Amino acid sequence: MDWVLYGPGADGSVRERARAAFSNPAIGQLGIVGATPTAVTGMTGRFDWSGGSPQATGKDYIDRLAVPASGEIRLTISLTSGVDGHLDLYLGTIGVRGMIRTDLDGQAGPAMSLAPPQPGRWTDAIVRINFRGIAGPHSMTVMVSTADGSGSGSGSGSGQPAQGFQRGGSGGTSPRQPAAVSAGQISLAAAILLGS
């Protein structure tokens, strides 16, 4: 298991808010391509956490990291041999349709597009990426960007948060406008990895 929450960090930067305190984390450092991230609030899911670093505990976390439509969010996950599990991404879009792509050791997997945006408000989704035991260690890269309408699938925002996390509200569309929002953004609030 591994987890990371994204948004305003303890040092004022906009990347990681907190992560599980593991010496060898499976979720790598976040990569942002073609944009400067900002922090916004108003996510429908709320998180409580413990055992994190640099902040050991937190309650009712609702922030997220956002990039404009020109940017791309990248995460690299280290998968060990023979492990079954899933990665849950807590994503949002406003003014654009999001696209998730994956590759395993450089081999592209199927793309998935998120639900169409709602006018003037964030549309939130929990996207689950499943993986099954593969011989030998592997590296999985997940890329989140805007879709051009030709995505090969659709995301429904299903899945449950990891043990030790709480998700409040009903999910879906945020009823209020987050602060400091400009047209066309994609966001990431959390990445939670579970394996057995």
SVG drawing of the C-alpha trace seen along z (x, -y; Angstrom):
<svg xmlns="http://www.w3.org/2000/svg" viewBox="-24 -33 38 47">
<polyline fill="none" stroke="black" stroke-width="0.4" points="0.0,0.0 1.1,-3.6 -0.7,-6.9 0.0,-10.6 -2.2,-13.7 -1.6,-16.6 -2.0,-20.4 -0.3,-23.1 2.7,-21.6 4.1,-22.5 6.8,-24.6 4.4,-26.6 5.0,-24.7 2.2,-23.1 3.0,-19.4 2.7,-17.0 0.7,-17.8 1.5,-14.5 2.5,-10.9 2.8,-7.6 6.0,-7.5 7.6,-4.6 11.4,-4.3 10.8,-2.9 7.5,-4.4 5.8,-2.7 4.3,-6.0 7.0,-8.1 7.4,-11.9 4.8,-13.8 5.7,-15.1 4.1,-18.2 4.6,-18.8 3.9,-22.0 2.3,-24.0 2.7,-25.4 0.5,-23.8 -1.8,-25.8 -3.8,-24.8 -7.6,-25.0 -10.2,-23.9 -13.7,-22.6 -13.2,-18.8 -16.3,-16.8 -14.3,-14.1 -12.7,-14.8 -9.7,-12.9 -8.4,-12.2 -4.9,-10.6 -2.3,-9.4 1.2,-8.1 2.1,-10.8 5.1,-12.9 6.0,-15.8 2.7,-16.2 2.0,-13.2 -1.8,-13.6 -4.6,-15.6 -8.3,-16.0 -11.0,-17.1 -8.5,-17.6 -10.3,-19.1 -7.5,-20.7 -6.2,-19.6 -3.4,-20.3 -4.6,-21.7 -2.9,-22.5 -4.3,-24.3 -5.6,-22.4 -2.2,-22.8 -0.5,-20.7 -0.1,-17.0 0.2,-15.2 2.4,-12.2 2.9,-9.5 5.2,-6.6 4.3,-3.5 6.7,-0.7 5.0,2.7 6.6,5.7 6.5,9.2 3.3,11.2 1.3,8.5 -2.4,8.0 -4.0,4.6 -5.2,1.3 -4.4,-2.4 -7.1,-4.9 -6.7,-8.5 -8.9,-11.2 -9.3,-13.5 -11.3,-16.5 -11.9,-18.6 -13.4,-22.0 -14.1,-23.3 -12.4,-20.3 -12.7,-16.6 -10.0,-14.6 -8.0,-11.7 -6.1,-9.0 -3.4,-7.0 -1.1,-4.3 2.0,-2.4 3.8,0.5 7.5,0.5 7.0,-1.7 4.1,0.3 1.0,-1.8 -2.2,-0.6 -5.8,-1.6 -6.8,-5.2 -9.9,-6.2 -11.8,-9.5 -13.6,-11.1 -17.2,-12.2 -18.0,-15.4 -17.4,-18.6 -20.3,-20.5 -20.5,-24.2 -18.7,-26.3 -18.0,-23.6 -15.6,-20.9 -16.6,-17.3 -14.9,-14.9 -14.2,-11.2 -12.3,-8.3 -10.6,-6.4 -9.4,-2.9 -6.6,-1.2 -6.3,2.5 -3.2,4.6 -2.6,8.4 0.5,10.3 3.1,9.9 6.4,11.8 9.3,9.5 9.2,5.9 7.6,3.3 7.2,-0.4 3.7,-1.8 3.3,-5.4 0.0,-7.2 -0.6,-10.3 -3.6,-12.7 -4.3,-15.3 -7.2,-16.8 -9.1,-14.7 -9.9,-15.7 -13.2,-13.8 -11.8,-10.6 -11.1,-8.7 -11.6,-4.9 -13.4,-4.5 -15.3,-6.4 -14.6,-6.8 -17.4,-6.5 -15.7,-7.5 -16.2,-4.2 -14.2,-2.6 -13.6,-2.9 -10.9,-4.8 -8.1,-3.0 -8.3,-1.8 -7.6,-4.8 -9.1,-7.3 -12.6,-8.7 -14.5,-10.1 -17.3,-12.4 -20.2,-13.5 -21.6,-11.7 -18.9,-12.5 -19.6,-13.7 -20.1,-17.4 -19.0,-19.9 -21.9,-22.2 -19.7,-25.3 -17.1,-27.1 -13.5,-26.5 -11.3,-29.5 -8.9,-30.8 -10.3,-28.8 -9.6,-29.6 -11.3,-28.0 -10.0,-24.6 -8.2,-22.7 -7.5,-19.2 -6.7,-18.3 -5.3,-15.6 -6.2,-15.3 -4.8,-11.9 -3.3,-8.7 -3.9,-5.6 -2.2,-2.2 -3.4,1.1 -1.8,4.4 -1.9,7.9"/>
</svg>
